[in-house]
Amino acid sequence: MNPDLPPANAPAKRVRSNLRQRVVWGTIAATLLIGCTYGGPISFGLFFAAVQAVMLKEFYRIMRANGYRPASWVGVIIGVLIFSYLHLFTGFFHYAQLFGWQTGWTTYPSLSALPQILPGRVPFWMVLVRETSYFLIVAGALLMVVVLVREIIRWPHHGQPFLNLAATLGGLFYISLPMGLLNVLAFNRKGYDARHVFCLIVLVWAADTGAYFAGKNFGRHKLAPSISPGKTWEGWAGGALLALVTGWAFGQFVPDIPLTHRLVAAGVVAVFGPLGDLAESMLKRSAGVKDSGTFLPGHGGLLDRFDAFLLVLPVLALLQLLAG
């Protein structure tokens, strides 16, 4: 027997090892996700701020593979600040009650770091839009200044400076802002509600699971063959159906949310979740990379796991604000 040849059962052992690795790390990740979500607003905020920071770092890694030179750490820091601001803003009344802060109108300074309003005086969504726009405009302008100074110092060794600036800003719009909008779903007038976040996670999981099994067994017609050859219209239909059934079944878990709202949320996940998957697949394919990272052994990067959220969250947050 040739000692240089691998044993005949090596592929089977490798498959079992990979499966074991996926199960172990998947269990750890799910435990952290559910534990931090139900652990309260502080653990929720810290966990998802870290998640979006890793996602943003993975995005910048892909952009570097594509030939760009984004200011990765500057972008990650600004991304964490954006998420933290949205978390503190949307959860202001919860933290005010928790820590005994006084709430009321203030005229100085004109741009306070946190909203100080009396509940019920002004529609919440109006204050959210006004105050958040101030912060994002200032943060975006400061980021542009920092990145341009960086490009001036390193010119001409960094290629196209304004493309690097666009890549840095693009990561914030693609990842940090949508993930920050998760706070809009987590907080309401009554305070922090982990059930809303958990329901969204389960809806996305249901859509992915339904799409996988339906596509594997019935998939015939390609959904977007140039971007993701494995996705089919039959798989999408199976995912949409399971998401809608899951949204209906949530009536036992969140009876205070009307059936129409649950089905609309499931419909948003069914439509925009696959689009989020396709967007990230297009990003990776354009850079010639298979996975966004290796943060979760056996599962790829966090951007691979949360890509559906990036298109679902803006739509759900808009509907949440309009519904009050």
ROVEXNU-548506 format. One line per field, with one value per residue (C-alpha): residue in one letter; x, z, y. Coordinates in nm, 4 decimals. Each point is the difference from the previous one (the first is absolute). Layout:
// residues N
r = (A	...)
X = (X	...)
Z = (Z	...)
Y = (Y	...)
END
This chain:
// residues 324
r = (M	N	P	D	L	P	P	A	N	A	P	A	K	R	V	R	S	N	L	R	Q	R	V	V	W	G	T	I	A	A	T	L	L	I	G	C	T	Y	G	G	P	I	S	F	G	L	F	F	A	A	V	Q	A	V	M	L	K	E	F	Y	R	I	M	R	A	N	G	Y	R	P	A	S	W	V	G	V	I	I	G	V	L	I	F	S	Y	L	H	L	F	T	G	F	F	H	Y	A	Q	L	F	G	W	Q	T	G	W	T	T	Y	P	S	L	S	A	L	P	Q	I	L	P	G	R	V	P	F	W	M	V	L	V	R	E	T	S	Y	F	L	I	V	A	G	A	L	L	M	V	V	V	L	V	R	E	I	I	R	W	P	H	H	G	Q	P	F	L	N	L	A	A	T	L	G	G	L	F	Y	I	S	L	P	M	G	L	L	N	V	L	A	F	N	R	K	G	Y	D	A	R	H	V	F	C	L	I	V	L	V	W	A	A	D	T	G	A	Y	F	A	G	K	N	F	G	R	H	K	L	A	P	S	I	S	P	G	K	T	W	E	G	W	A	G	G	A	L	L	A	L	V	T	G	W	A	F	G	Q	F	V	P	D	I	P	L	T	H	R	L	V	A	A	G	V	V	A	V	F	G	P	L	G	D	L	A	E	S	M	L	K	R	S	A	G	V	K	D	S	G	T	F	L	P	G	H	G	G	L	L	D	R	F	D	A	F	L	L	V	L	P	V	L	A	L	L	Q	L	L	A	G)
X = (0.0000	0.1332	0.0492	-0.0335	-0.3599	-0.2769	-0.2083	-0.3161	-0.2268	0.1681	-0.2795	-0.2663	0.2013	0.0453	-0.3752	-0.0792	0.2613	-0.1425	-0.3538	0.1086	0.1735	-0.3089	-0.2247	0.2300	0.0551	-0.3612	-0.1176	0.2396	-0.1079	-0.3724	0.0429	0.1794	-0.2542	-0.3056	0.1680	0.1098	-0.3344	-0.1969	0.2647	-0.1310	0.0670	0.3617	0.1097	-0.2068	0.1717	0.3522	-0.0542	-0.1393	0.2434	0.2776	-0.1788	-0.0329	0.3643	0.1171	-0.2328	0.1430	0.3570	-0.0872	-0.1520	0.3193	0.2004	-0.2037	0.0504	0.3769	-0.0156	-0.1692	0.2944	-0.1298	0.1634	-0.2805	0.0836	-0.1103	0.0531	-0.1334	-0.3113	-0.0427	0.0265	-0.2533	-0.2258	0.0034	-0.0773	-0.2943	-0.1414	0.0545	-0.1706	-0.3046	-0.0115	0.0084	-0.2412	-0.2685	0.0435	0.0140	-0.3249	0.0853	0.3345	-0.1581	-0.2341	0.2774	0.2436	-0.2503	0.0880	-0.2243	-0.1658	-0.1368	0.0611	0.3393	0.1076	0.3716	0.2106	-0.1969	0.1471	-0.0171	0.1571	-0.3263	-0.3627	-0.1606	-0.3731	-0.3113	-0.1642	-0.3169	0.0710	0.1520	-0.0288	0.3019	0.0879	0.0204	0.2536	0.1947	0.0301	0.0978	0.2625	0.1520	0.0445	0.2075	0.2316	0.0431	0.0774	0.2694	0.1440	0.0101	0.1728	0.2610	0.0653	0.0574	0.2516	0.1905	0.0168	0.1036	0.2783	0.1118	0.0018	0.1943	0.2681	0.0323	-0.0321	0.1010	0.0512	-0.3703	-0.1296	-0.3308	-0.0649	-0.3634	-0.0828	0.1533	-0.2198	-0.3053	0.0852	0.0318	-0.3325	-0.1663	0.0614	-0.1772	-0.3044	-0.0072	0.0591	0.0090	-0.3165	-0.2213	0.1320	-0.0518	-0.3657	-0.0365	-0.0375	-0.3200	-0.1551	0.1443	-0.1390	-0.3518	-0.1896	-0.0182	0.3755	0.2212	-0.1749	0.2291	-0.2876	-0.0007	0.3689	-0.0398	-0.2994	0.1983	0.2893	-0.2365	-0.1782	0.3309	0.1028	-0.3362	0.0304	0.3542	-0.1033	-0.3086	0.2012	0.2706	-0.2305	-0.2375	0.2875	0.1769	-0.3077	-0.1944	0.2424	-0.0117	-0.0054	0.3021	-0.0686	0.3219	0.2434	0.2684	0.0181	-0.0997	-0.0519	-0.1385	-0.3036	-0.3267	-0.3496	-0.1372	0.2376	-0.1100	-0.3659	0.0707	0.1794	-0.2804	-0.2619	0.1827	0.0618	-0.3720	-0.0968	0.2519	-0.1377	-0.3502	0.1187	0.1633	-0.3476	0.0596	0.3275	-0.0802	-0.3809	0.0219	0.1228	-0.2945	-0.0064	0.0216	0.3192	0.1579	-0.0856	0.1301	0.3287	0.0204	-0.0671	0.2782	0.2413	-0.1127	0.0631	0.2947	0.1863	0.0927	0.0889	0.2413	0.1540	0.0357	0.1550	0.2702	0.0564	0.0462	0.2500	0.2048	-0.0168	0.1232	0.3048	0.0545	-0.0385	-0.2040	-0.0786	-0.0033	0.2277	0.0813	-0.1449	-0.2304	0.1952	-0.2069	-0.2477	0.2110	-0.0188	-0.2666	-0.0831	-0.0934	-0.2336	-0.1681	-0.0085	-0.3797	-0.0433	0.1652	-0.2946	-0.2739	0.0711	-0.0399	-0.3411	-0.1220	0.1297	-0.1860	-0.3226	0.0511	0.0409	-0.3037	-0.2101	0.1072)
Z = (0.0000	-0.0935	0.3237	-0.1934	-0.0937	0.2441	0.1491	-0.1908	0.2791	0.0219	-0.1850	0.2279	0.3091	-0.1349	-0.0595	0.3542	0.1426	-0.1932	0.1075	0.3637	-0.0275	-0.1500	0.2714	0.2860	-0.1228	-0.1120	0.3485	0.1649	-0.2316	0.0495	0.3778	0.0010	-0.2354	0.2022	0.3357	-0.0832	-0.1605	0.3055	0.2437	-0.0256	-0.2075	0.1122	-0.0980	-0.3198	-0.0899	0.0758	-0.1903	-0.3194	0.0059	-0.0045	-0.2704	-0.2339	0.0681	-0.1121	-0.3020	-0.0958	0.0349	-0.2262	-0.2554	-0.0054	-0.0411	-0.3110	-0.1350	0.0499	-0.1985	-0.2713	-0.0124	0.2220	0.3160	0.2387	0.3377	0.1799	0.3646	-0.0441	-0.1614	0.2726	0.2769	-0.1722	-0.0553	0.3706	0.0824	-0.2416	0.1489	0.3547	-0.0777	-0.1519	0.2947	0.2584	-0.1979	-0.0585	0.3526	0.1681	0.1947	0.1119	0.1371	0.1434	0.2087	0.0857	0.1244	0.1154	-0.2595	-0.0307	-0.3381	-0.1475	-0.2629	-0.0138	-0.2014	0.0790	-0.1434	-0.3240	-0.1060	0.3144	-0.0161	0.1019	-0.0518	0.3035	-0.0639	0.1927	-0.1233	-0.1930	-0.0827	-0.3444	-0.2193	0.0717	-0.3655	-0.0598	0.2769	-0.1143	-0.3568	0.1057	0.2609	-0.1825	-0.3192	0.1897	0.1409	-0.3274	-0.1974	0.2487	0.0254	-0.3782	-0.0463	0.2674	-0.1499	-0.3412	0.1520	0.1817	-0.3034	-0.2386	0.2367	0.0086	-0.3812	-0.0274	0.2360	-0.1853	-0.3564	-0.2552	0.1583	0.0595	-0.3555	-0.0529	0.3114	-0.0677	-0.0775	0.3372	0.1604	-0.1791	0.1188	0.3599	-0.0093	-0.1940	0.2831	0.2459	-0.2253	-0.0879	0.3487	0.2944	-0.0761	-0.0716	0.3038	0.2116	-0.1004	0.1921	0.3027	-0.1485	0.0205	0.3431	0.1751	0.0147	0.2301	0.2642	-0.0033	-0.1222	-0.1495	-0.0815	-0.1603	-0.3068	-0.0662	0.0632	-0.2353	-0.2759	0.0452	-0.0157	-0.3081	-0.1848	0.1100	-0.1144	-0.3417	-0.0430	0.1144	-0.2224	-0.2975	0.0563	0.0185	-0.2730	-0.2310	0.0671	-0.0742	-0.2546	-0.1379	-0.3786	-0.1046	0.0870	0.1913	-0.0805	-0.1690	-0.0651	0.3700	0.1931	-0.2220	0.2901	0.0669	-0.1720	-0.0218	0.1563	0.2928	0.0405	0.0010	0.2671	0.2144	-0.0386	0.0925	0.3147	0.1024	-0.0312	0.1968	0.2690	0.0138	0.0472	0.2715	0.1948	0.1208	0.2931	0.0841	-0.0629	0.0231	0.0359	-0.3619	-0.2452	-0.2538	-0.2910	0.1449	0.0454	-0.3544	-0.1440	0.1903	-0.1328	-0.3521	0.0328	0.1126	-0.2848	-0.2642	0.1283	0.1799	-0.3236	-0.1560	0.2882	-0.0671	-0.3674	0.0722	0.2162	-0.2530	-0.2680	0.2226	0.0603	-0.3622	-0.1189	0.2278	-0.0709	0.3610	0.1247	0.3579	0.1630	0.2769	0.2392	0.3219	0.0434	-0.0871	-0.2338	-0.0648	-0.1605	0.1168	0.1852	-0.3183	-0.1533	0.2946	0.0246	-0.3654	-0.0198	0.2864	-0.1975	-0.2380	0.2327	0.2894	-0.1861	-0.1330	0.3355	0.1844	-0.2426	0.0481	0.3795	0.0010	-0.2225	0.2206	0.3089)
Y = (0.0000	0.3422	0.2013	0.3262	-0.0727	0.1069	-0.2821	-0.0926	0.1210	0.3430	0.1902	-0.1486	0.0944	0.3523	0.0364	-0.1211	0.2366	0.2963	-0.0899	-0.0262	0.3372	0.1612	-0.1418	0.1077	0.3546	0.0362	-0.0983	0.2465	0.2816	-0.0713	-0.0109	0.3354	0.1530	-0.1060	0.0593	0.3540	0.0854	-0.1118	0.1205	0.3559	0.3117	0.0401	-0.3527	0.0327	0.3281	-0.1235	-0.3245	0.1501	0.2925	-0.2607	-0.2017	0.2976	0.0966	-0.3461	0.0143	0.3388	-0.1291	-0.2926	0.2376	0.2069	-0.3210	-0.0830	0.3520	-0.0380	-0.3244	0.2071	0.2412	0.2811	0.1390	0.0998	0.1518	-0.3159	0.0904	0.3533	-0.1448	-0.2635	0.2614	0.2273	-0.3019	-0.0843	0.3648	-0.0005	-0.3197	0.1288	0.3303	-0.1688	-0.2399	0.2790	0.2145	-0.2609	-0.1365	0.3410	-0.0261	-0.3526	0.1135	0.3154	-0.2145	-0.2447	0.2650	0.2613	0.2630	0.3051	0.0449	0.3192	0.2658	0.1667	0.3025	-0.0061	-0.1398	0.0008	-0.3346	-0.2129	-0.3454	-0.1647	0.0983	0.1627	0.0006	-0.0766	-0.3227	0.0680	0.3657	-0.0638	-0.3120	-0.2143	-0.0517	0.3774	0.0472	-0.3066	0.1267	0.3529	-0.0813	-0.2977	0.2012	0.2575	-0.2639	-0.1893	0.3153	0.1053	-0.3539	-0.0366	0.3352	-0.0780	-0.3416	0.1576	0.2432	-0.2775	-0.2299	0.2778	0.1090	-0.3658	-0.0133	0.3281	-0.1336	-0.3311	0.1293	-0.1354	-0.3432	-0.0715	0.0009	0.1819	0.2155	0.0810	-0.3619	-0.0886	0.2647	-0.1412	-0.3529	0.1214	0.1864	-0.2811	-0.2436	0.2293	0.0366	-0.3705	-0.1437	0.2428	0.1961	-0.3061	-0.1884	0.3117	-0.0023	-0.3257	0.2288	0.1444	-0.3458	-0.0761	0.3089	0.1402	0.2345	-0.2722	-0.0583	-0.2812	-0.3042	-0.2918	-0.1905	0.2241	-0.0649	-0.3719	-0.0201	0.1695	-0.2430	-0.2984	0.1383	0.0371	-0.3496	-0.1419	0.1649	-0.1376	-0.3486	-0.0127	0.1233	-0.2613	-0.3013	0.1167	0.0871	-0.3305	-0.2096	0.2045	0.2588	0.0236	0.3649	0.2136	0.3203	0.1898	-0.2401	0.2609	0.0913	-0.3133	-0.3077	-0.2056	0.2205	-0.0877	0.1464	-0.3174	0.0439	0.3609	-0.1082	-0.2621	0.2562	0.2529	-0.2590	-0.1135	0.3635	0.0787	-0.3113	0.0946	0.3537	-0.1380	-0.2425	0.2844	0.0930	-0.2362	0.1742	0.3676	0.0252	0.3790	0.0321	-0.0149	-0.2814	0.2445	0.1527	-0.3434	-0.1052	0.3278	-0.0499	-0.3563	0.1282	0.2588	-0.2725	-0.2278	0.2691	0.2026	-0.2811	-0.1807	0.3346	0.0573	-0.3422	0.0823	0.3392	-0.1565	-0.2797	0.2654	0.1821	-0.3163	-0.1108	0.3401	-0.0387	-0.3688	-0.1175	-0.2950	0.1058	0.3414	-0.1282	-0.2819	0.1415	-0.3019	-0.3171	-0.2121	0.2828	0.2737	0.3596	0.1955	0.1898	-0.3365	-0.0690	0.3419	0.1110	-0.0377	0.2481	0.2796	0.0422	-0.1210	0.2384	0.3333	-0.1061	-0.1339	0.3070	0.2281	-0.1958	0.0055	0.3788	0.0517	-0.2280	0.1963)
END
